[in-house]
Amino acid sequence: MVIVLTVLNVLLLIGSIVCTALTYRNNKIINSNETTFVYREEDGGVLLTLQNQEEIRLQFESESVKIIQSYKHNDTETIFQTVQFVRFYAQGKGYEIERDVTEMYGEIRLHNILYNFGYKRERTGDCDLDYAADRRWYVNAASKLIGWIRL
């Protein structure tokens, strides 16, 4: 019994260290981004140009934003830059953002993971990101979990 408890404690310690390291990395990414964004409005949408010259097409509405072909923009830094821009642009248009950065990050990652697994690609290719919360409880729960563990 002592061996089992020791193994569980070691696993919890390792998990805590990994989560702390990932949180540190993500906070560094969030805090290191420039506060100015390069974007242009065209064809009823917004084309965001990231620091690495990658372009992301977004369609803003009063309660949500659609990230077109979000699966193409799947690395952590790109997703965090996108979320920061969504918050910047939407708030500039007077839209209220209730969700935190990690939850929005989690929903984008959830879409991309499902797309990569081939699940309903016609629906998961673009990410519809609500400003308050998704209507589906299970999407909110999965988004929060993915955001917290930085999957």
Buried (B, 14 or more C-beta within 10 A) or exposed (E): EEEEEEEEEEEEEEEEEEEEEBBEEBEEBBEEBEEEBEBEEEEEBBBBEBEEEBEBBBBBEEEBBBBBEBBBBBEBBBBBBBBBBBBBBBEEEEBEBEBEBBBBBBBBBBBBBBBEEEEEEEEBBBBBBBBEBBEEEEBBEBBBEBBBBBB
